[in-house]
Amino acid sequence: MARAEASNGQGQLDVITIGRASVDLYGQQIGSRLEDSTSFAKSVGGCPANIAIGTARLGLKSALVTRVGQEQFGAFIREQMVREGVETAGIVTDQARLTALAFVSVENDKSFPLLFYRENCADMALSEDDIDEAFFSRARAVVVTGTHFSRPNSDAAQKKAIRLMRGKGGKVAFDIDYRPNLWGLAGHAAGDERYVKSDRVSQHLKTVLPDCDLIVGTEEEVLIASGEDDLLKALKTIRAVSDAVIVLKRGPMGCIVYEGAIPDDLENGIVGQGFPIEVYNVLGAGDAFMSGFLRGWLGGESFETAATWANACGAFAVSRLLCSPESPTFEELRYFLEHGSKHHALRKDDAINHIHWATTRRGDIPLLMGFACDHRSQFEEMAARVGADPERISAFKVLAVKAASKVAQGRRGYGMLIDEKYGREALFEATRHDFDWIGRPVELPGSRPLRFEFGQDIGSQLVEWPVTHTIKCLCFYHPDDTAGLKEEQQQKLVALFQASRKVGRELLIEVITGKNGPLRDDTVAQVLDELYALGIRPDWWKLEPQASKAAWTNIEATISRNDPWCRGVVLLGLDAPAADLEAAFSATADASIVKGFAVGRTIFGHAAEEWLAGRMDDEAAIAEMADRFGRLTKAWLATRKRAAA
């Protein structure tokens, strides 16, 4: 019926979370009923899954114990956990049940309709057999959650985990996480209902309290865990059966921590700094809060610090739309605590948003060797020169992908640039190979001032792209351009950058400067400074080779000063002979910001013309391009090896 996933690590863990793991689908029309939502943003959801991701982003070594279905949504959860750095050895694939779903809309700042699809779902089938003693022996703490005490099998699983953790001297944290309709106390349409009194639930949860070291809940959750109707009495009832640290969450008022006896004046607990912000979506805020508190608590910080971090993490989540994707990284948290924000709505703070974006990208790419076959006008000119049908260009680009794959052989650091006009089949072919990176151009070839190829409403085009594809835009830009030309091109680049962030796609800006003016040691650095001043922070830059070491020093200093989170620079080829490119590679040996190259005509130029003219067959074209691409990659790797020596 079920099988456990292979472990992705054997080291020590800070925390294991247990319970719900779902796919959340959030309506993107804010201020709309769920009935009227027309498009949805997908993310990992469920309290324990959110906490596993939230703590991992804050630097803890976390793991999740749950079940997912043997289908695409289950695979998505597992893959996202790996991307987030969460240990997946405790995730079990249930072959008989589907992964849980949750649909959400934001009607207003107080109404968030939530529809759970959880009947006989995978995570609620969690059993004692899924709790592996050896796995739990690696962890310092476990987080159990309220919903998974609602079924006998999952209740037994969590209680086994508690016994194992206490038996080894570890910590037990309890996030009460009360969802009445998941206890059968409200109808399907009442997913956002936070409190229904139930003696049955209270009596059951009270059996968990004595074994906890940390208990976290809202006022309503404290009431249900205690069975009381008065908050002060509820806290004292919990204290009577548990020595745990109690954290009372109070929404926009932050939280209060009670370490010992409960005072008669509830305000006399330990408090952290609060962060009043605009409420955008409350769902997931508690999970981000718990992540922040765990980071402080397990990290040996004071309760004041843990509470401050928790409040800040909750503020981030409540100011954004989704759950786990909105949890801050530790870099983001530290920046916010040091600098604050002038925005009441944190999602409008460009500086914080950039740190969030840059520190949650999909994987690290420290090396990029790209085969660029995104050329359109050059291929059209070539086809016209040899009298070939332009429709044949598409078939040649598929051969280019096969050539690149022959060189890459599944190894890391290889990528491709492919256009949409002639490269549709090539893009499909590329998905069959394990490239680290795929980029796609959006510029109208040769345009100056810059124009987009398929219409100027660029955002509506990008939303249709796979999330793994990087936007590439070439702009012919020189510091000596006229003010009018600069302004027009800058407006296009700003619009593209804003659209890329809105739709969640990485951006590479290719700047060619030397064709439109002198290329001095400071020319490209000046261009980058001008674009950075507009708020444009692309993930990558693609730049022409520079004539001097000083030019690369200036470029690297400019990027470091404006955006230390930039992925880096890749070199373009401009149809240069291979020997010239190899010399250009060597010239970047001391420029650590240069991560690789994306070269095209040097690799495909001869083969393309011969093939289009009918003088070369498919296999010969693939072999020639693979040989040229392979020689360039060897030259680049040799340069990096010498630089590291």
C-alpha positions in Angstrom: 0.0 0.0 0.0 2.8 2.4 0.8 6.5 2.8 0.4 8.9 5.2 2.1 11.1 7.5 0.1 14.8 7.1 0.0 16.7 9.3 2.4 18.4 12.4 1.0 20.8 12.7 3.9 22.0 10.9 7.0 23.1 13.8 9.2 21.6 15.2 12.3 18.2 17.0 12.1 17.0 19.9 14.2 13.4 19.3 13.8 10.9 16.8 12.3 7.4 18.0 11.6 4.5 15.5 11.3 1.1 15.7 9.6 -0.7 17.5 6.8 1.0 17.9 3.4 -1.3 19.3 0.6 -1.2 21.2 -2.6 -2.7 24.7 -2.0 -4.5 26.4 -4.9 -5.0 30.1 -4.2 -7.3 32.2 -6.2 -5.4 35.0 -7.9 -8.3 37.4 -8.1 -8.1 39.3 -4.8 -11.4 40.5 -3.5 -13.3 37.6 -5.3 -15.4 34.8 -4.1 -14.0 31.3 -4.5 -17.0 30.7 -6.8 -15.6 33.5 -9.1 -11.9 32.7 -9.0 -10.6 31.9 -12.5 -6.9 31.2 -12.0 -5.0 29.7 -9.1 -1.4 29.8 -7.8 -0.1 26.4 -6.7 2.2 25.8 -3.7 2.9 23.3 -1.0 0.5 23.7 2.0 -0.5 22.1 5.2 0.7 23.2 8.6 3.6 20.7 9.1 4.7 21.0 5.5 4.8 24.8 5.8 6.7 24.6 9.0 9.3 22.2 7.5 9.9 24.7 4.7 9.8 27.7 7.0 12.4 26.3 9.4 14.6 25.2 6.5 14.6 28.7 5.1 15.6 30.0 8.4 18.6 27.7 8.6 17.4 24.7 10.6 17.8 21.2 9.3 14.3 20.1 9.1 12.4 17.0 7.9 8.7 16.2 7.2 6.9 13.0 8.0 3.7 12.6 6.0 2.1 10.7 3.1 1.5 11.8 -0.4 -0.2 10.2 -3.3 1.6 8.3 -6.1 0.7 11.0 -8.7 1.9 14.4 -10.0 0.8 16.4 -6.9 2.6 14.0 -4.6 5.7 14.3 -6.8 5.4 18.1 -6.7 5.5 18.1 -2.8 8.5 15.8 -2.7 10.4 17.8 -5.3 9.6 21.1 -3.6 10.8 19.8 -0.3 14.1 18.8 -1.9 14.4 22.3 -3.5 13.8 23.8 -0.1 16.4 21.7 1.6 13.9 19.6 3.7 14.8 16.0 4.4 12.4 13.7 2.6 13.2 10.3 4.1 10.0 10.5 6.2 7.7 11.1 3.2 5.8 8.0 2.4 4.2 7.4 -1.0 0.6 6.1 -0.6 -0.3 4.0 -3.7 -4.0 3.9 -2.8 -4.8 7.5 -2.0 -4.5 10.9 -3.5 -2.6 13.9 -2.2 -4.8 16.4 -0.3 -5.8 19.6 -2.0 -6.9 23.0 -0.5 -8.6 25.8 -2.5 -8.5 29.3 -1.1 -9.8 32.7 -2.1 -9.2 36.2 -0.5 -12.6 37.9 -0.4 -11.4 40.7 1.8 -9.0 41.3 4.7 -11.3 39.2 7.0 -12.8 36.5 4.8 -10.7 33.7 3.3 -13.0 30.9 2.1 -11.1 27.6 2.3 -12.2 24.4 0.7 -10.4 21.2 1.7 -10.3 18.1 -0.5 -9.1 15.7 2.2 -11.5 12.8 2.3 -9.5 9.5 2.5 -6.4 11.6 1.5 -2.9 10.3 1.7 -1.6 12.2 4.7 -4.5 11.2 6.9 -3.5 7.5 6.3 -0.3 8.1 8.3 0.3 5.2 10.7 2.6 4.0 13.4 4.5 1.9 10.8 5.5 5.2 9.2 7.3 6.4 12.3 10.8 5.0 12.0 12.8 4.9 15.2 16.2 5.3 13.5 14.9 8.3 11.6 13.7 10.1 14.7 16.9 9.3 16.6 18.6 11.8 14.2 16.4 14.7 15.4 16.6 17.1 18.4 12.8 18.0 18.3 9.5 16.9 16.8 6.5 19.1 16.0 3.1 17.4 16.2 0.0 19.1 14.9 -3.6 19.1 16.0 -5.3 17.7 12.9 -3.4 14.5 13.0 -4.8 13.7 16.4 -8.3 13.5 14.9 -8.0 10.0 13.4 -6.9 6.8 15.4 -4.2 5.8 13.0 -2.6 9.3 12.7 -3.1 9.9 16.4 -1.1 6.7 17.1 1.6 7.8 14.7 2.1 11.1 16.4 2.0 9.6 19.9 4.7 7.1 18.9 6.8 10.0 17.6 6.3 11.7 21.0 7.4 8.6 22.9 10.5 8.2 20.7 11.5 11.8 21.1 11.0 11.9 24.9 12.8 8.6 25.2 15.9 10.1 23.7 15.7 13.3 25.6 14.5 15.4 22.6 12.0 18.2 22.6 8.3 17.9 21.7 6.5 21.0 20.3 2.7 21.0 19.8 1.1 23.3 17.2 -2.5 23.1 18.2 -3.5 23.9 14.6 -7.3 23.6 15.2 -9.4 23.1 12.1 -13.0 22.2 13.3 -14.2 20.8 10.0 -11.2 18.4 9.9 -12.5 17.0 13.2 -15.9 16.6 11.6 -17.4 19.6 13.4 -18.3 21.8 10.5 -19.4 21.3 6.9 -17.2 21.3 3.8 -17.8 25.0 3.1 -16.6 26.0 6.6 -12.9 25.3 6.0 -12.0 28.8 7.3 -14.0 28.3 10.6 -11.4 28.6 13.4 -13.5 27.6 16.5 -16.2 25.2 17.3 -16.4 24.2 21.0 -16.1 20.4 21.4 -15.7 18.5 24.6 -14.6 15.5 22.6 -11.7 17.4 20.9 -10.7 19.1 24.2 -10.5 15.8 26.1 -8.5 14.2 23.4 -6.0 17.1 23.1 -5.6 17.3 26.8 -4.0 13.9 26.7 -1.2 15.3 24.6 -0.3 18.3 26.7 1.7 16.6 29.5 4.3 15.3 27.1 5.0 18.7 25.4 7.9 21.1 25.9 6.4 23.8 23.7 2.7 24.5 23.1 1.7 27.1 20.5 -1.8 28.3 19.7 -4.2 31.2 19.1 -6.6 32.2 21.8 -9.3 29.9 20.2 -6.8 27.0 20.0 -5.8 27.4 23.7 -9.5 27.3 24.6 -10.1 24.1 22.6 -6.9 22.4 24.0 -8.0 23.2 27.6 -11.8 22.8 27.3 -12.3 26.1 29.0 -14.4 29.1 27.9 -12.2 31.8 29.6 -8.7 32.5 28.3 -7.0 33.0 31.7 -8.6 29.8 33.1 -7.6 28.0 29.9 -3.9 28.8 30.3 -3.9 27.8 33.9 -5.7 24.5 33.1 -2.9 23.8 30.5 -0.3 24.8 33.1 -1.8 22.4 35.6 -1.1 19.4 33.4 2.0 20.6 31.5 5.3 22.3 32.3 5.7 23.3 28.6 6.5 26.8 27.4 3.2 28.2 26.2 3.1 30.6 23.4 -0.2 32.5 23.0 -0.6 33.9 19.4 -2.6 37.1 19.3 -2.6 38.0 15.6 -1.6 41.7 15.0 -0.8 42.1 18.7 2.1 39.5 18.4 2.4 36.9 21.1 3.0 36.3 24.8 5.3 33.6 26.1 4.6 31.9 29.4 7.6 30.0 30.8 6.4 29.3 34.3 3.3 30.0 36.3 0.5 31.8 34.5 0.1 35.3 35.9 -3.3 36.7 36.7 -2.6 39.6 34.3 -2.0 37.9 31.0 0.0 40.8 29.8 2.8 39.9 32.3 4.3 37.2 30.1 7.4 37.5 27.9 6.8 39.5 24.7 8.8 40.2 21.6 8.8 43.1 19.2 5.6 43.5 17.2 5.2 44.4 13.6 1.9 46.1 12.6 1.3 45.5 8.9 -1.6 45.3 6.4 -3.5 42.0 6.5 -3.5 40.5 3.0 -4.1 36.8 3.8 -4.0 35.3 7.3 -3.7 31.7 6.1 -0.2 30.4 6.7 0.8 33.2 9.0 0.7 30.9 12.0 3.0 28.4 10.3 5.5 31.1 9.5 5.2 32.3 13.1 5.9 28.8 14.4 9.0 28.5 12.1 10.4 31.8 13.4 9.8 30.7 17.0 11.4 27.3 16.5 14.5 29.0 14.9 15.0 31.0 18.0 14.0 28.3 20.6 16.1 25.5 19.1 18.9 27.9 18.4 19.3 28.8 22.0 18.0 32.4 21.7 16.1 34.2 24.5 12.3 33.9 24.5 12.1 37.6 23.6 14.2 37.0 20.5 12.3 33.9 19.5 9.0 35.8 19.9 10.4 38.7 17.8 11.5 36.4 15.1 8.1 34.6 15.2 6.2 37.9 15.0 8.3 39.1 12.1 7.9 35.8 10.1 4.1 36.0 10.7 4.1 39.5 9.5 5.8 38.5 6.2 3.2 35.7 5.6 0.1 37.8 6.5 1.3 40.5 4.1 1.6 38.1 1.1 -0.8 35.7 -0.8 0.5 32.1 -0.4 1.6 30.0 2.5 5.0 28.2 2.3 6.4 30.3 -0.6 6.0 33.5 1.5 8.0 32.3 4.5 11.1 34.4 4.8 14.7 33.2 4.6 17.1 34.1 7.4 18.8 36.7 5.2 15.4 38.3 4.6 14.5 38.2 8.2 17.8 39.8 9.3 17.5 42.5 6.8 13.9 43.4 7.9 14.9 43.4 11.6 17.9 45.7 10.9 16.3 48.0 8.4 12.5 47.7 8.9 10.2 48.8 6.1 8.5 52.0 5.1 5.7 50.0 3.7 2.6 49.0 5.7 2.2 46.2 3.1 5.5 44.3 3.1 4.7 42.8 -0.3 5.2 46.3 -1.7 8.8 46.7 -0.4 11.1 46.2 -3.4 14.2 45.7 -1.4 12.8 43.0 0.8 11.0 41.4 -2.1 14.3 41.2 -4.0 16.0 39.4 -1.1 13.1 37.0 -0.8 13.2 36.3 -4.6 17.0 35.9 -4.7 17.3 33.6 -1.7 14.4 31.3 -2.7 15.4 30.7 -6.3 15.0 27.2 -7.7 18.4 25.7 -7.0 22.0 27.0 -7.3 23.6 27.4 -10.7 27.3 28.1 -10.0 28.4 27.2 -13.6 26.5 27.8 -16.9 27.8 26.6 -20.2 25.1 27.5 -22.7 24.5 26.6 -26.4 22.6 29.6 -27.8 20.4 28.7 -30.8 17.8 31.4 -30.2 18.9 33.4 -33.3 16.1 34.2 -35.7 17.2 36.8 -38.2 20.6 35.2 -38.6 19.0 31.9 -39.5 16.6 33.6 -41.9 19.5 35.3 -43.6 21.3 32.0 -43.9 18.3 30.2 -45.3 17.8 32.9 -47.9 21.5 32.8 -48.8 21.4 29.1 -49.6 17.8 29.1 -51.0 16.4 27.0 -48.2 12.8 27.0 -47.0 12.8 28.9 -43.6 10.5 26.3 -42.2 13.5 23.9 -42.1 15.1 26.1 -39.4 12.8 24.5 -36.8 14.1 21.0 -37.6 17.7 22.2 -37.4 17.2 23.6 -33.9 16.1 20.2 -32.7 19.4 18.9 -34.0 21.2 21.6 -31.9 19.4 20.4 -28.8 20.6 16.9 -29.5 24.1 18.1 -30.0 24.1 20.0 -26.7 22.6 16.9 -24.9 25.4 14.8 -26.4 27.9 17.0 -24.7 26.1 17.5 -21.4 25.2 13.9 -20.8 23.1 14.8 -17.9 25.9 16.6 -16.1 25.4 19.8 -14.2 26.1 23.3 -15.6 24.8 22.9 -19.1 22.0 25.0 -20.7 20.4 26.2 -23.9 18.9 29.4 -25.3 16.0 28.6 -27.7 13.5 30.9 -29.3 9.8 30.5 -29.7 9.5 31.5 -33.4 11.5 28.6 -34.8 12.3 26.7 -31.6 9.0 25.3 -30.5 9.9 21.7 -31.3 13.4 22.3 -29.9 11.9 23.5 -26.6 9.9 20.3 -26.4 13.0 18.3 -27.2 15.0 20.1 -24.5 12.5 19.0 -21.9 13.5 15.4 -22.7 17.0 16.1 -21.6 18.4 17.1 -18.2 19.6 20.6 -18.8 20.2 22.9 -15.7 18.9 25.9 -17.5 16.7 26.9 -20.5 16.4 30.5 -21.6 14.0 32.1 -24.2 14.3 35.5 -25.9 11.6 38.1 -25.9 13.2 40.9 -27.9 12.4 41.7 -31.5 15.7 40.8 -33.2 17.8 43.8 -34.0 15.4 46.3 -32.5 16.8 49.6 -31.3 15.0 51.0 -29.5 14.0 47.7 -27.8 10.8 46.1 -28.9 9.3 42.8 -27.8 8.8 40.2 -30.5 5.2 39.0 -30.0 3.5 42.2 -28.8 4.3 44.8 -26.2 2.1 43.4 -23.4 4.9 41.2 -22.2 3.4 40.0 -18.9 0.5 38.2 -20.6 3.0 36.2 -22.7 5.2 35.2 -19.8 2.5 33.6 -17.7 2.2 30.8 -20.3 5.9 29.9 -19.9 7.1 27.0 -17.8 8.3 28.3 -14.5 11.8 26.8 -15.1 12.4 28.9 -18.3 14.4 32.0 -18.0 13.5 35.2 -19.9 16.3 36.5 -22.0 16.3 40.0 -23.5 18.9 41.5 -25.7 19.3 45.3 -25.6 21.7 47.4 -27.7 22.6 50.1 -25.1 25.5 52.5 -24.8 26.1 55.2 -22.1 26.4 57.8 -24.9 23.0 57.1 -26.4 20.6 60.1 -26.7 18.4 60.8 -23.7 15.3 59.9 -25.7 16.6 56.6 -26.9 17.8 55.7 -23.4 14.4 56.6 -21.8 12.5 54.4 -24.3 14.8 51.4 -23.8 14.8 51.8 -20.1 11.0 51.9 -19.9 10.9 48.6 -21.8 13.5 47.0 -19.5 11.7 48.2 -16.4 8.4 46.8 -17.7 10.1 43.5 -18.5 11.7 43.3 -15.0 8.5 44.0 -13.2 6.6 41.4 -15.3 9.3 38.8 -14.7 8.9 39.2 -10.9 5.1 39.3 -11.1 4.9 35.9 -12.9 7.9 34.4 -11.1 10.3 33.8 -13.9 14.1 34.5 -13.8 15.5 37.2 -16.1 18.7 37.4 -18.1 19.5 40.8 -19.6 21.9 40.7 -22.5 23.7 44.0 -23.2 25.7 44.6 -26.3 27.5 48.0 -26.0 30.4 47.9 -28.4 28.4 48.0 -31.6 27.1 51.5 -30.8 30.0 53.3 -29.4 33.5 53.0 -27.9 34.1 50.2 -25.4 36.2 51.6 -22.6 37.2 50.0 -19.3 34.2 51.6 -17.5 31.6 51.5 -20.4 29.7 48.3 -19.5 30.0 49.1 -15.7 28.3 52.4 -16.4 25.5 50.7 -18.4 24.9 48.4 -15.5 24.9 51.2 -13.0 22.3 53.1 -15.1 20.0 50.1 -15.2 20.4 49.2 -11.5 19.5 52.8 -10.7 16.1 52.1 -12.3 15.5 49.2 -9.8 16.2 46.5 -12.4 18.0 43.6 -10.8 18.1 40.7 -13.3 19.1 37.2 -12.2 21.8 37.1 -14.9 23.7 39.4 -17.2 25.0 38.3 -20.6 27.9 40.5 -21.7 30.3 40.8 -24.5 34.0 39.9 -23.9 36.0 42.8 -22.4 39.4 44.0 -23.6 41.0 44.4 -20.2 41.1 43.0 -16.7 40.2 46.4 -15.4 36.9 46.3 -17.3 35.9 43.0 -15.6 37.0 44.5 -12.2 34.7 47.4 -12.7 31.8 45.2 -13.8 32.2 42.9 -10.8 32.4 45.8 -8.4 29.2 47.3 -9.9 27.2 44.1 -9.6 28.5 43.4 -6.1 27.6 47.0 -5.0 24.1 46.9 -6.5 23.0 43.3 -6.2 25.1 40.8 -4.2 22.5 38.2 -4.9 23.0 38.3 -8.7 23.5 34.8 -10.1 26.3 36.1 -12.3 27.5 37.0 -15.8 27.7 34.7 -18.9 29.7 35.7 -21.9 28.2 36.1 -25.4 30.1 35.0 -28.5 29.2 37.5 -31.4 30.3 34.9 -34.0 33.9 35.1 -32.8 36.3 32.3 -33.8 36.7 29.6 -31.1 40.3 30.7 -30.5 39.2 34.2 -29.7 36.5 33.0 -27.4 39.0 30.8 -25.5 41.2 33.9 -25.1 38.2 35.8 -23.8 37.5 33.0 -21.3 41.0 33.3 -19.9 40.6 37.0 -19.5 37.9 36.4 -17.0 40.0 34.1 -14.8 40.0 36.6 -11.9 36.4 37.7 -12.3 34.5 35.4 -10.1 31.2 37.0 -11.2 31.6 35.4 -14.6 29.9 32.0 -14.4 30.1 30.8 -17.9 29.1 31.5 -21.5 26.1 31.3 -23.9 27.5 31.0 -27.4 25.7 30.3 -30.7 27.1 31.0 -34.1 30.6 29.9 -33.2 29.0 26.5 -32.6 26.3 26.2 -35.2 27.2 28.6 -37.9 29.0 26.2 -40.4 26.8 23.2 -39.7 23.6 25.2 -40.1 24.6 26.6 -43.5 25.7 23.3 -44.8 22.6 21.5 -43.5 20.2 24.1 -44.8 21.9 23.8 -48.2 21.5 20.1 -48.2 25.3 19.4 -48.1 25.3 17.9 -44.6 23.0 15.2 -43.0 21.5 15.2 -39.5 24.1 13.1 -37.8 27.0 15.0 -39.3 25.4 18.3 -38.2 24.9 17.0 -34.6 28.5 15.7 -34.5 30.0 18.9 -35.7 28.0 21.1 -33.2 28.7 18.7 -30.4 32.5 18.8 -31.2 32.5 22.6 -31.2 30.4 22.9 -28.1 32.5 20.3 -26.3 35.7 22.1 -27.1 34.3 25.4 -25.7 33.2 23.7 -22.5 36.5 22.1 -22.1 38.2 25.4 -22.6 36.0 27.1 -20.1 36.4 24.4 -17.4 40.2 24.5 -17.9 40.1 28.2 -17.3 38.1 27.8 -14.1 40.5 25.1 -13.0 43.5 27.3 -13.5 41.7 30.2 -11.7 41.1 27.9 -8.7 44.6 26.6 -8.5 
